[in-house]
Amino acid sequence: MDAGVRLHWWQTRWFVVAAALIACVPLIWPDIPPIVDLPGHMGRYRVQLDRGAHAWLADWYTFRWSLIGNLGVDLLIEPLAPVIGLEPAVKLIVMAIPALTVAGLLWIAREVQGRIPATALFALPLAYGYPFQFGFVNFALSMGLALCLFALWLRMARLGRLRLRAAVFVPLSCLLWVCHTFGWGVLGVLAFSAEMIRQHDLRKDRQSGHWVESWVRAGLGCVPLALPMMLMVAWRSGADVTGQTADFFYWRTKIMWVLMALRDRWLWFDVASVAVIYLVLFKGLRDPRITYSRHLGLSALFMLAVFILLPRIVFGSAYADMRLAPFMLAIAVIAIRPKPGMTFRHASVLAAVGLAFFLVRIAGTTVSFAMFDRDYDEELVALDHVPVGARLLSFVGHNCRNDWRMSRLEHMPALALERRLAYTDDQWSMAGGQLLTVNYDAAGGYAHDPTQIVTQVRCRGEWWRPVNYAIGRLPRDAFDYVWLIRPPKYDPRFAPGLVPVWRSPTSSSVLFRIDHSVPAPEATDEELGIPHYIVEFMQRRRERLIATGAIGK
């Protein structure tokens, strides 16, 4: 890198800072970032911070600290929430995730290419990829940190600070693992591929060795990243740890994840945006003025191999392979670099188009999040009518189609736990997978996720209940209130004793108080929407999954 070469506008530190700040814009307006799973996590944070102040929470939930590879936001909440409040703390942390992702991608490109290539700007919208939209916040935070740490790994190698790098990355890799195991694994893949190229180049310059020796030396060079393996073994060998690993090589689903990398609200807009990224990747193969970096090209290939080999479920966490797809594409995009002789005019045109693409996606996400925030504001009025400490059962309407736009209401019930310290049935319950488990036995089969999801009819292959069955069979003595959030149409004769205390003026949502003096409806399973043999089959299947640790009790 020549010190005397003038930097173009997209290669300056100021641009990197500006791009990171622009990435935060969609999250400025919403009070609660409207990403699917986040409200559920916020309910857990409330129990975490309660410290036994409200005894009834201990009757419903067990929260126990343990060293697991899934604690990123949970730990950051501890110092921040007492100072600025839980909801502002969550918002601040979530806003930092796309900023870290954008900064990490640009820093990696700069370290490998010497200058940030104009095409790298096309990777920036992937900071709002589908995994982030889904609300995998610990995972997304760990990936943003992993990208920044990989850039630091490359920089220290470039400066020849290898011993210092080894010493620094022992604790850094452990911290990243604690944030989320996935980020640590991706850092290992990226670091190994980069170290393999570096070792090969060293051997080539000395006219000794070959790829096999480079492979071995790369592995030795990544030993400072290996200590979390011991933490992993200790975590997964715990007596109470549950969660299966399953669903390998679902090719159709894997192809869908790649096409859904930017899934948000508008199918045409999101798919067209992914198409732009693929056009850029194709241009890297066909345009004689640009090519692929060996370093990042190999990293992208390694990530592709991991994406192919990853199952859908790892340790009970679903969508494991889906989570990698946007980052695999981002690494492939920043691997593109100009060949010597590319004119400034051509580079500036690519940079301008890349910046426009980034800004258009940010604008679209900003509008989308503002619309989701409006939905939140309309539905959360119901909480004004929920007493503190209420036993609340919630049902969120869904359908059997995999609609492109997810409602973002799937875990809204948890905000009743976060704001009103009420029981909600949407918490995950998987021992060893997270710090909170549900122990409210009176709720029976209505205790935890996904019992909050209801549909018009039974959906094949899903645990969701038809709304009539959910209402008709709910354990009335275990709850005081029922909150229907935009439910499908249901038959009122299956809801005797449900007294409305609030109705939404803009949607079908309603909050009921349960009159315990009124008996449950007398109806057969078939009348409620599920044949009796299906009920028995699902009960047996649920018992088998509990026995194997696939789901919590």
C-alpha positions as CSV (number, residue, x, y, z in Angstrom):
1,M,0.0,0.0,0.0
2,D,1.6,3.2,-1.1
3,A,1.4,6.0,1.5
4,G,1.4,8.7,-1.2
5,V,-1.7,7.4,-3.1
6,R,-4.7,9.5,-2.5
7,L,-7.7,7.8,-0.9
8,H,-11.0,8.0,-2.7
9,W,-14.1,9.0,-0.7
10,W,-15.3,5.5,-0.1
11,Q,-11.9,4.5,1.2
12,T,-11.6,7.0,4.0
13,R,-12.1,6.5,7.7
14,W,-14.8,9.1,7.6
15,F,-16.8,7.1,5.2
16,V,-16.5,4.0,7.3
17,V,-17.8,5.9,10.3
18,A,-20.6,7.5,8.3
19,A,-21.6,4.1,6.9
20,A,-21.7,2.6,10.4
21,L,-23.9,5.4,11.6
22,I,-26.2,5.2,8.6
23,A,-26.7,1.5,9.4
24,C,-28.3,2.5,12.7
25,V,-31.0,4.8,11.1
26,P,-33.8,2.2,10.7
27,L,-33.7,1.5,14.5
28,I,-33.9,5.2,15.7
29,W,-37.6,5.6,15.5
30,P,-39.1,2.4,17.0
31,D,-39.2,2.2,20.8
32,I,-38.6,-1.5,20.6
33,P,-36.7,-2.8,17.6
34,P,-39.4,-4.7,15.6
35,I,-37.5,-8.0,15.0
36,V,-39.3,-11.2,15.6
37,D,-37.7,-12.9,18.7
38,L,-36.5,-9.8,20.5
39,P,-39.6,-9.2,22.7
40,G,-39.3,-12.8,23.9
41,H,-35.7,-12.1,24.9
42,M,-36.8,-8.9,26.7
43,G,-39.1,-11.0,28.8
44,R,-36.2,-13.1,29.9
45,Y,-34.1,-10.0,30.6
46,R,-36.9,-8.8,33.0
47,V,-36.8,-12.0,35.0
48,Q,-33.0,-11.8,34.9
49,L,-33.0,-8.3,36.4
50,D,-35.7,-9.0,38.9
51,R,-33.3,-10.7,41.4
52,G,-36.3,-12.2,43.4
53,A,-38.0,-8.8,44.0
54,H,-41.3,-10.3,42.8
55,A,-41.9,-13.7,44.3
56,W,-44.5,-14.8,41.8
57,L,-42.0,-14.8,38.9
58,A,-40.1,-17.6,40.7
59,D,-43.4,-19.6,40.7
60,W,-43.5,-19.4,36.9
61,Y,-39.8,-19.2,35.8
62,T,-36.5,-20.5,36.9
63,F,-33.5,-18.3,36.0
64,R,-30.1,-19.6,36.7
65,W,-26.8,-18.2,35.6
66,S,-24.4,-20.7,33.9
67,L,-21.5,-20.5,31.5
68,I,-23.1,-21.1,28.0
69,G,-22.2,-20.0,24.5
70,N,-25.2,-17.7,24.2
71,L,-24.9,-14.8,26.6
72,G,-24.0,-11.7,24.5
73,V,-26.9,-9.3,25.1
74,D,-27.8,-11.0,28.5
75,L,-24.5,-9.8,29.9
76,L,-24.5,-6.4,28.4
77,I,-28.0,-5.8,29.9
78,E,-26.5,-6.2,33.4
79,P,-24.6,-2.9,33.6
80,L,-26.7,-0.9,31.1
81,A,-30.3,-1.5,32.3
82,P,-29.9,-0.2,35.8
83,V,-28.5,3.1,34.4
84,I,-30.8,3.8,31.4
85,G,-33.6,1.3,31.7
86,L,-34.2,-2.1,30.1
87,E,-35.9,-1.0,26.9
88,P,-33.4,1.8,26.1
89,A,-30.5,-0.6,26.9
90,V,-31.9,-3.2,24.5
91,K,-32.4,-0.6,21.8
92,L,-28.9,0.7,22.2
93,I,-27.3,-2.8,22.0
94,V,-29.4,-3.8,19.0
95,M,-28.5,-0.5,17.2
96,A,-24.9,-1.4,17.6
97,I,-25.2,-4.7,15.8
98,P,-25.6,-3.4,12.2
99,A,-23.0,-0.7,12.9
100,L,-20.5,-3.4,14.0
101,T,-21.3,-5.5,11.0
102,V,-20.8,-2.7,8.5
103,A,-17.6,-1.5,10.1
104,G,-16.3,-5.1,10.3
105,L,-16.9,-5.8,6.6
106,L,-15.3,-2.5,5.5
107,W,-12.3,-3.1,7.8
108,I,-11.8,-6.6,6.5
109,A,-11.9,-5.4,2.9
110,R,-9.3,-2.7,3.7
111,E,-6.9,-5.1,5.4
112,V,-7.0,-7.7,2.6
113,Q,-7.2,-5.4,-0.4
114,G,-5.1,-2.5,0.9
115,R,-7.9,-0.1,0.0
116,I,-11.6,-0.6,0.3
117,P,-12.8,-1.7,-3.1
118,A,-15.8,0.1,-4.6
119,T,-17.7,-3.1,-4.8
120,A,-17.5,-3.7,-1.1
121,L,-20.4,-1.2,-0.6
122,F,-22.8,-3.7,-2.1
123,A,-22.3,-6.0,0.9
124,L,-23.4,-3.4,3.5
125,P,-27.2,-4.0,3.3
126,L,-26.6,-7.6,4.5
127,A,-26.2,-6.1,7.9
128,Y,-30.0,-6.2,8.0
129,G,-30.1,-9.8,6.7
130,Y,-32.8,-12.3,7.5
131,P,-31.2,-13.6,10.7
132,F,-31.2,-10.1,12.2
133,Q,-34.8,-9.6,11.1
134,F,-35.6,-12.8,12.9
135,G,-34.3,-11.4,16.1
136,F,-31.3,-13.7,16.8
137,V,-29.7,-10.9,18.7
138,N,-26.9,-12.8,20.5
139,F,-26.0,-14.5,17.3
140,A,-26.1,-11.2,15.3
141,L,-24.0,-9.4,17.9
142,S,-21.4,-12.2,17.9
143,M,-21.2,-12.1,14.1
144,G,-20.6,-8.3,14.1
145,L,-17.9,-8.8,16.7
146,A,-16.4,-11.8,14.8
147,L,-16.1,-9.6,11.6
148,C,-14.3,-6.9,13.6
149,L,-12.0,-9.4,15.3
150,F,-11.2,-11.1,12.0
151,A,-10.1,-7.7,10.7
152,L,-7.9,-7.2,13.8
153,W,-6.5,-10.7,13.2
154,L,-5.5,-9.7,9.6
155,R,-4.1,-6.4,10.7
156,M,-1.9,-7.9,13.4
157,A,-0.6,-10.4,10.9
158,R,0.1,-7.7,8.4
159,L,2.1,-5.7,11.0
160,G,4.0,-8.9,12.0
161,R,2.6,-8.9,15.6
162,L,2.0,-12.6,15.7
163,R,3.1,-13.3,19.3
164,L,0.9,-10.4,20.5
165,R,-1.9,-11.6,18.3
166,A,-1.7,-15.1,19.9
167,A,-1.8,-13.6,23.4
168,V,-4.6,-11.2,22.7
169,F,-6.9,-13.7,20.9
170,V,-7.0,-16.3,23.7
171,P,-9.2,-14.1,25.9
172,L,-11.0,-12.5,22.9
173,S,-12.0,-15.8,21.5
174,C,-13.4,-16.9,24.8
175,L,-15.4,-13.7,25.1
176,L,-16.7,-14.1,21.6
177,W,-17.8,-17.7,22.4
178,V,-19.6,-16.5,25.5
179,C,-21.4,-14.0,23.3
180,H,-22.6,-16.8,20.9
181,T,-20.9,-20.0,19.8
182,F,-21.7,-19.3,16.2
183,G,-19.6,-16.1,16.0
184,W,-16.6,-17.9,17.5
185,G,-17.0,-20.7,15.0
186,V,-17.1,-18.3,12.0
187,L,-14.1,-16.4,13.3
188,G,-12.2,-19.7,13.4
189,V,-13.2,-20.5,9.8
190,L,-12.2,-17.1,8.6
191,A,-8.9,-17.0,10.5
192,F,-7.9,-20.5,9.3
193,S,-8.6,-19.7,5.7
194,A,-6.6,-16.4,5.9
195,E,-3.8,-18.1,7.8
196,M,-3.6,-20.8,5.2
197,I,-3.0,-18.3,2.4
198,R,-0.5,-16.4,4.5
199,Q,1.5,-19.6,5.3
200,H,1.3,-20.7,1.7
201,D,2.8,-17.4,0.5
202,L,5.6,-17.7,3.1
203,R,6.4,-21.2,2.0
204,K,6.2,-20.2,-1.6
205,D,8.6,-17.3,-1.1
206,R,11.1,-19.6,0.6
207,Q,10.6,-22.2,-2.2
208,S,9.7,-24.8,0.4
209,G,6.5,-26.6,1.4
210,H,3.2,-26.8,-0.3
211,W,-0.5,-26.6,0.6
212,V,-0.4,-29.6,3.0
213,E,2.3,-27.9,5.1
214,S,0.4,-24.6,4.9
215,W,-2.7,-26.4,6.1
216,V,-0.9,-27.8,9.1
217,R,0.8,-24.5,10.0
218,A,-2.5,-22.6,9.6
219,G,-4.0,-24.9,12.1
220,L,-1.1,-24.3,14.5
221,G,-1.5,-20.6,14.0
222,C,-5.2,-20.8,15.0
223,V,-4.5,-22.6,18.3
224,P,-5.0,-19.3,20.2
225,L,-8.7,-19.5,19.1
226,A,-9.1,-23.1,20.4
227,L,-9.6,-22.6,24.2
228,P,-13.4,-22.3,23.8
229,M,-13.5,-25.9,22.7
230,M,-13.0,-26.8,26.4
231,L,-15.9,-24.5,27.3
232,M,-18.0,-26.1,24.7
233,V,-17.4,-29.6,26.0
234,A,-18.1,-28.5,29.6
235,W,-21.4,-26.8,28.4
236,R,-22.7,-29.6,26.3
237,S,-21.8,-32.4,28.7
238,G,-24.0,-30.9,31.5
239,A,-26.5,-33.3,33.0
240,D,-29.5,-30.9,32.3
241,V,-28.5,-29.9,28.8
242,T,-31.1,-30.6,26.2
243,G,-31.4,-29.9,22.5
244,Q,-30.9,-32.1,19.4
245,T,-28.9,-31.6,16.2
246,A,-30.9,-32.7,13.2
247,D,-32.1,-32.0,9.6
248,F,-29.0,-32.3,7.5
249,F,-28.9,-31.5,3.8
250,Y,-32.3,-29.9,3.2
251,W,-31.2,-28.7,-0.2
252,R,-34.4,-26.9,-1.1
253,T,-34.4,-25.1,2.2
254,K,-30.8,-24.1,1.8
255,I,-31.5,-22.6,-1.6
256,M,-34.4,-20.7,-0.1
257,W,-32.2,-19.3,2.7
258,V,-29.8,-17.9,0.1
259,L,-32.6,-16.2,-1.8
260,M,-34.1,-14.9,1.5
261,A,-30.9,-13.3,2.6
262,L,-32.5,-9.8,2.7
263,R,-36.1,-10.9,3.6
264,D,-38.0,-8.2,5.3
265,R,-41.4,-6.9,4.1
266,W,-41.8,-6.6,0.3
267,L,-41.1,-9.8,-1.7
268,W,-40.3,-8.0,-4.9
269,F,-38.0,-5.4,-3.2
270,D,-36.1,-8.0,-1.2
271,V,-35.6,-10.5,-4.0
272,A,-34.6,-7.8,-6.4
273,S,-32.0,-6.6,-3.9
274,V,-30.5,-10.1,-3.6
275,A,-30.4,-10.3,-7.4
276,V,-28.3,-7.1,-7.4
277,I,-25.8,-8.8,-5.1
278,Y,-25.7,-11.9,-7.3
279,L,-25.1,-9.6,-10.3
280,V,-22.1,-8.1,-8.5
281,L,-20.8,-11.5,-7.7
282,F,-21.2,-12.6,-11.4
283,K,-19.5,-9.4,-12.5
284,G,-16.5,-10.4,-10.4
285,L,-16.2,-13.5,-12.5
286,R,-16.8,-11.9,-15.9
287,D,-15.5,-8.4,-15.8
288,P,-11.8,-8.3,-16.9
289,R,-11.2,-5.2,-14.7
290,I,-12.0,-6.9,-11.4
291,T,-11.3,-10.2,-9.8
292,Y,-11.5,-12.1,-6.5
293,S,-9.0,-11.9,-3.7
294,R,-7.4,-15.3,-2.9
295,H,-7.7,-14.6,0.8
296,L,-11.4,-13.7,1.0
297,G,-12.3,-15.9,-1.9
298,L,-11.0,-18.9,0.0
299,S,-12.8,-17.6,3.1
300,A,-16.1,-17.4,1.1
301,L,-15.6,-21.0,-0.2
302,F,-14.9,-22.3,3.4
303,M,-18.1,-20.6,4.6
304,L,-20.0,-22.1,1.7
305,A,-18.8,-25.5,2.7
306,V,-19.9,-24.9,6.3
307,F,-23.3,-23.7,5.0
308,I,-23.7,-26.9,3.1
309,L,-22.7,-29.1,6.0
310,L,-24.6,-27.3,8.7
311,P,-28.0,-28.9,9.6
312,R,-31.1,-26.9,10.2
313,I,-31.0,-27.5,14.0
314,V,-27.9,-27.4,16.1
315,F,-28.2,-28.1,19.9
316,G,-31.9,-27.4,19.7
317,S,-31.4,-24.0,18.0
318,A,-33.3,-23.8,14.7
319,Y,-32.3,-22.1,11.5
320,A,-28.6,-22.7,12.1
321,D,-27.7,-22.9,8.4
322,M,-30.0,-19.9,7.5
323,R,-28.0,-17.7,9.9
324,L,-24.8,-18.1,7.9
325,A,-26.2,-17.2,4.4
326,P,-26.1,-13.4,4.5
327,F,-22.6,-13.4,5.9
328,M,-21.4,-15.9,3.4
329,L,-22.6,-13.6,0.6
330,A,-21.1,-10.5,2.3
331,I,-17.6,-12.1,2.5
332,A,-17.9,-13.1,-1.2
333,V,-18.8,-9.6,-2.2
334,I,-15.9,-7.9,-0.3
335,A,-13.6,-10.5,-1.8
336,I,-14.0,-8.7,-5.2
337,R,-11.1,-6.3,-5.9
338,P,-10.0,-4.2,-8.9
339,K,-7.3,-5.3,-11.1
340,P,-4.3,-3.0,-11.8
341,G,-5.2,-0.4,-14.3
342,M,-8.9,0.1,-13.4
343,T,-9.7,3.7,-14.0
344,F,-10.9,6.0,-11.2
345,R,-14.0,6.7,-13.3
346,H,-15.0,3.1,-13.4
347,A,-14.3,2.6,-9.7
348,S,-16.2,5.7,-8.7
349,V,-19.3,4.6,-10.8
350,L,-19.2,1.3,-9.0
351,A,-18.9,3.0,-5.6
352,A,-21.7,5.4,-6.4
353,V,-24.0,2.6,-7.4
354,G,-23.0,0.6,-4.4
355,L,-23.7,3.6,-2.1
356,A,-27.1,4.1,-3.7
357,F,-27.9,0.4,-3.2
358,F,-27.0,0.7,0.4
359,L,-29.0,3.9,1.0
360,V,-32.1,2.5,-0.8
361,R,-32.1,-0.6,1.3
362,I,-31.6,1.5,4.5
363,A,-34.6,3.7,3.4
364,G,-36.7,0.7,2.8
365,T,-35.8,-0.9,6.1
366,T,-36.5,2.4,7.9
367,V,-40.0,2.6,6.4
368,S,-40.7,-1.1,7.1
369,F,-39.6,-0.8,10.8
370,A,-41.7,2.4,11.2
371,M,-44.7,0.4,10.0
372,F,-44.0,-2.5,12.3
373,D,-43.6,0.0,15.2
374,R,-47.0,1.4,14.4
375,D,-48.4,-2.2,14.8
376,Y,-46.6,-2.5,18.1
377,D,-48.1,0.8,19.4
378,E,-51.6,-0.2,18.4
379,E,-51.5,-3.6,20.1
380,L,-49.6,-2.7,23.3
381,V,-52.4,-0.5,24.5
382,A,-53.9,-3.7,25.8
383,L,-51.2,-3.8,28.5
384,D,-52.7,-0.8,30.1
385,H,-55.6,-3.1,31.2
386,V,-53.4,-6.0,32.4
387,P,-52.7,-5.9,36.2
388,V,-49.2,-6.3,37.4
389,G,-48.5,-10.0,38.1
390,A,-51.4,-11.2,36.1
391,R,-51.5,-14.8,34.8
392,L,-51.9,-14.0,31.1
393,L,-52.3,-16.5,28.3
394,S,-51.8,-15.0,24.8
395,F,-52.7,-16.2,21.4
396,V,-51.1,-14.6,18.3
397,G,-52.8,-15.1,14.9
398,H,-50.9,-16.8,12.2
399,N,-51.6,-18.8,9.0
400,C,-50.3,-22.0,7.4
401,R,-48.6,-20.1,4.6
402,N,-45.0,-19.0,4.9
403,D,-45.8,-15.4,4.2
404,W,-42.8,-13.3,3.2
405,R,-43.6,-10.5,5.6
406,M,-43.5,-11.9,9.2
407,S,-45.9,-10.0,11.4
408,R,-43.2,-9.3,14.1
409,L,-46.0,-10.0,16.7
410,E,-45.1,-13.6,17.3
411,H,-43.4,-12.8,20.6
412,M,-45.2,-9.6,21.5
413,P,-46.8,-11.4,24.5
414,A,-43.5,-11.3,26.3
415,L,-43.8,-7.5,26.6
416,A,-46.5,-8.2,29.2
417,L,-43.8,-10.0,31.2
418,E,-41.3,-7.2,30.5
419,R,-43.7,-4.3,31.3
420,R,-46.3,-5.8,33.7
421,L,-44.4,-8.7,35.2
422,A,-47.2,-10.9,34.0
423,Y,-47.0,-14.6,33.0
424,T,-46.7,-15.1,29.3
425,D,-46.7,-18.4,27.4
426,D,-44.2,-17.5,24.7
427,Q,-40.9,-18.1,26.5
428,W,-38.6,-20.7,25.2
429,S,-37.9,-23.6,27.6
430,M,-34.8,-25.6,26.8
431,A,-32.5,-26.5,29.6
432,G,-28.9,-25.7,28.8
433,G,-29.8,-23.6,25.7
434,Q,-30.5,-20.4,27.7
435,L,-30.7,-19.3,31.3
436,L,-34.5,-19.3,31.7
437,T,-36.8,-22.3,31.9
438,V,-40.6,-22.4,32.4
439,N,-41.8,-24.2,35.5
440,Y,-45.5,-23.3,35.7
441,D,-46.9,-26.8,35.8
442,A,-50.5,-25.6,36.0
443,A,-50.3,-24.3,32.5
444,G,-49.8,-27.8,31.2
445,G,-49.4,-27.8,27.4
446,Y,-49.9,-24.0,27.3
447,A,-46.7,-23.2,29.2
448,H,-44.2,-22.0,26.6
449,D,-43.4,-21.3,23.0
450,P,-44.9,-22.1,20.5
451,T,-48.3,-22.4,22.3
452,Q,-48.9,-18.7,21.7
453,I,-49.3,-19.2,17.9
454,V,-52.8,-20.0,16.7
455,T,-54.2,-20.6,13.2
456,Q,-57.6,-20.9,11.5
457,V,-57.1,-24.6,10.9
458,R,-54.4,-27.1,11.9
459,C,-51.2,-26.6,9.9
460,R,-49.4,-29.8,8.7
461,G,-46.1,-30.3,10.4
462,E,-46.6,-27.5,13.0
463,W,-47.3,-27.5,16.7
464,W,-49.6,-24.5,16.4
465,R,-53.2,-25.1,17.5
466,P,-56.3,-24.0,15.7
467,V,-57.8,-21.0,17.5
468,N,-61.0,-22.7,18.4
469,Y,-59.1,-25.6,20.0
470,A,-56.7,-23.3,21.8
471,I,-59.5,-21.3,23.3
472,G,-61.7,-24.2,24.1
473,R,-59.1,-26.4,25.8
474,L,-57.1,-23.7,27.7
475,P,-56.6,-24.5,31.4
476,R,-58.8,-21.8,32.8
477,D,-57.8,-22.2,36.5
478,A,-54.2,-21.5,35.6
479,F,-54.9,-18.1,34.0
480,D,-56.7,-14.8,34.7
481,Y,-56.6,-13.2,31.3
482,V,-56.5,-14.2,27.7
483,W,-54.9,-11.8,25.1
484,L,-55.8,-12.5,21.5
485,I,-53.5,-10.6,19.1
486,R,-54.9,-10.3,15.6
487,P,-56.4,-13.8,15.8
488,P,-58.0,-15.7,13.0
489,K,-61.8,-15.9,13.1
490,Y,-63.0,-18.0,15.9
491,D,-66.4,-19.3,17.2
492,P,-67.6,-17.4,20.3
493,R,-69.5,-20.4,21.6
494,F,-66.1,-22.0,22.5
495,A,-65.2,-19.0,24.6
496,P,-67.8,-18.9,27.4
497,G,-66.7,-16.9,30.5
498,L,-64.2,-14.8,28.5
499,V,-65.2,-11.2,29.4
500,P,-63.8,-8.5,27.1
501,V,-62.0,-5.7,28.9
502,W,-60.4,-4.1,25.9
503,R,-60.8,-4.3,22.1
504,S,-58.6,-2.8,19.5
505,P,-60.3,-0.2,17.4
506,T,-58.0,-1.0,14.4
507,S,-57.7,-4.8,14.5
508,S,-59.3,-8.0,15.7
509,S,-57.2,-8.0,18.9
510,V,-59.0,-8.3,22.2
511,L,-58.1,-8.8,25.9
512,F,-60.4,-11.0,28.0
513,R,-60.8,-11.6,31.7
514,I,-61.6,-15.2,32.6
515,D,-64.7,-15.6,34.6
516,H,-63.8,-18.8,36.6
517,S,-67.4,-19.4,37.6
518,V,-68.3,-20.2,34.0
519,P,-67.3,-23.8,33.0
520,A,-65.3,-24.7,30.0
521,P,-67.2,-25.4,26.8
522,E,-68.3,-29.0,26.1
523,A,-67.1,-29.8,22.7
524,T,-65.2,-32.7,21.0
525,D,-61.8,-32.3,19.5
526,E,-63.3,-32.6,16.1
527,E,-65.6,-29.7,16.8
528,L,-62.7,-27.6,17.9
529,G,-60.7,-28.3,14.8
530,I,-58.5,-31.3,15.5
531,P,-59.4,-34.9,15.1
532,H,-59.0,-36.9,18.3
533,Y,-56.3,-39.2,16.8
534,I,-54.3,-36.2,15.8
535,V,-54.4,-34.9,19.4
536,E,-53.2,-38.3,20.7
537,F,-50.5,-38.5,18.0
538,M,-49.2,-35.0,18.9
539,Q,-49.2,-35.8,22.6
540,R,-47.2,-38.9,22.0
541,R,-44.8,-37.1,19.8
542,R,-44.4,-34.3,22.3
543,E,-43.6,-36.8,25.0
544,R,-40.9,-38.5,22.8
545,L,-39.3,-35.1,22.1
546,I,-39.3,-34.2,25.7
547,A,-37.7,-37.6,26.5
548,T,-34.9,-37.0,23.9
549,G,-34.3,-33.4,25.0
550,A,-35.5,-31.9,21.7
551,I,-37.9,-29.6,23.5
552,G,-38.4,-28.6,27.1
553,K,-41.2,-29.9,29.3
